[in-house]
Amino acid sequence: MTSSQARALSAGSLFKAYARGSHTALHHRHHILWAPKYRFKEVDGEDRMRVREIVRQVCNELPVAIIHSALTCDHVHMFVETPPHIIVSDFVRKAKGRSPL
């Protein structure tokens, strides 16, 4: 294999992570963090499971993919991939509005 073929192969594997349209290649990933008011230690036990369930429901309603998420006792971390027609602030507003935080 020549060096130009190796570069083309590595460049091809790089673009596999991108979502493709007819004339576009998209890669919209966002790191989202939110905390309850005054960082009260509210997220434990049943609330923790409820928050996870609600966020998954919102992601299923909107075509948002959760790449990684972590729920600690005083804040929520999410790394999500969104299509271009979804506004990130709308997604966060819907997730936070439904959750008990």
LOLUMSE-252728 format. One line per field, with one value per residue (C-alpha): x, y, z; residue number from 1. Coordinates in Angstrom, 2 decimals, m for minus. Example, Ala and Ser with C-alpha at 12.3 -4.5 7.8 and 13.67 -1.06 7.14 Angstrom:
<rs>
px = [12.30:13.67]
py = [m4.50:m1.06]
pz = [7.80:7.14]
num = [1:2]
</rs>
This chain:
<rs>
px = [0.00:1.40:1.43:m1.26:m3.54:m2.92:m3.82:m6.99:m7.95:m7.39:m9.30:m12.19:m12.40:m12.34:m15.52:m17.48:m18.40:m20.11:m23.81:m24.26:m26.92:m27.09:m24.65:m23.49:m21.46:m22.54:m20.96:m22.94:m21.85:m22.42:m21.24:m24.12:m23.93:m26.63:m27.00:m30.04:m30.62:m28.03:m26.44:m28.67:m27.78:m31.10:m30.18:m30.21:m32.21:m35.49:m34.92:m31.75:m33.61:m36.46:m34.06:m32.41:m35.78:m37.00:m33.84:m34.04:m37.69:m36.81:m33.94:m36.29:m38.88:m36.24:m33.70:m30.90:m28.33:m26.74:m23.06:m22.16:m23.94:m23.15:m25.46:m23.85:m25.52:m25.41:m25.18:m25.81:m23.23:m24.31:m22.45:m25.03:m25.17:m27.94:m29.17:m28.82:m32.53:m32.59:m31.63:m29.53:m31.22:m34.63:m33.40:m31.99:m35.14:m37.32:m35.06:m34.72:m38.37:m39.57:m36.96:m37.44:m34.26]
py = [0.00:3.38:6.37:8.16:5.12:4.99:8.69:8.20:5.22:7.13:10.15:7.87:6.41:9.93:10.85:7.80:9.65:12.37:12.24:12.74:14.51:14.85:17.79:18.00:16.26:17.03:16.50:18.39:17.24:19.21:18.92:19.97:20.51:21.67:21.88:22.30:25.69:26.47:23.06:21.33:17.66:16.56:13.86:10.57:7.37:7.46:11.02:9.86:7.12:9.51:12.11:9.46:8.24:11.75:12.71:9.49:10.22:13.71:12.28:9.74:12.42:14.59:12.74:13.32:10.62:10.39:9.60:9.75:10.93:11.09:11.96:13.01:14.14:17.84:18.11:16.40:15.96:15.00:14.62:14.47:14.48:16.53:16.99:20.52:21.34:20.81:23.91:22.88:25.36:23.88:20.39:21.53:23.51:20.45:18.12:20.49:21.50:17.93:16.77:17.24:19.30]
pz = [0.00:m0.96:1.35:m0.69:m0.39:3.36:3.68:1.65:3.80:7.06:5.70:4.73:8.24:9.65:7.79:8.96:12.18:10.16:9.32:5.62:3.60:m0.18:m0.20:3.40:6.08:9.64:13.02:15.68:19.12:22.29:25.88:28.11:31.86:34.19:37.93:40.18:41.74:44.41:43.65:46.15:46.51:45.00:42.52:44.41:44.58:42.68:41.44:39.68:37.80:36.99:35.53:33.34:32.12:31.32:29.43:27.39:26.56:25.34:23.25:21.69:20.85:19.23:17.09:19.61:20.34:23.78:23.31:26.99:30.11:33.81:36.65:39.92:43.14:42.22:38.41:35.08:32.29:28.78:25.51:22.73:18.95:17.37:13.81:12.45:12.69:16.47:18.45:21.45:23.77:22.87:23.70:27.06:27.85:27.24:29.25:32.20:32.10:32.52:35.01:38.76:39.06]
num = [1:2:3:4:5:6:7:8:9:10:11:12:13:14:15:16:17:18:19:20:21:22:23:24:25:26:27:28:29:30:31:32:33:34:35:36:37:38:39:40:41:42:43:44:45:46:47:48:49:50:51:52:53:54:55:56:57:58:59:60:61:62:63:64:65:66:67:68:69:70:71:72:73:74:75:76:77:78:79:80:81:82:83:84:85:86:87:88:89:90:91:92:93:94:95:96:97:98:99:100:101]
</rs>
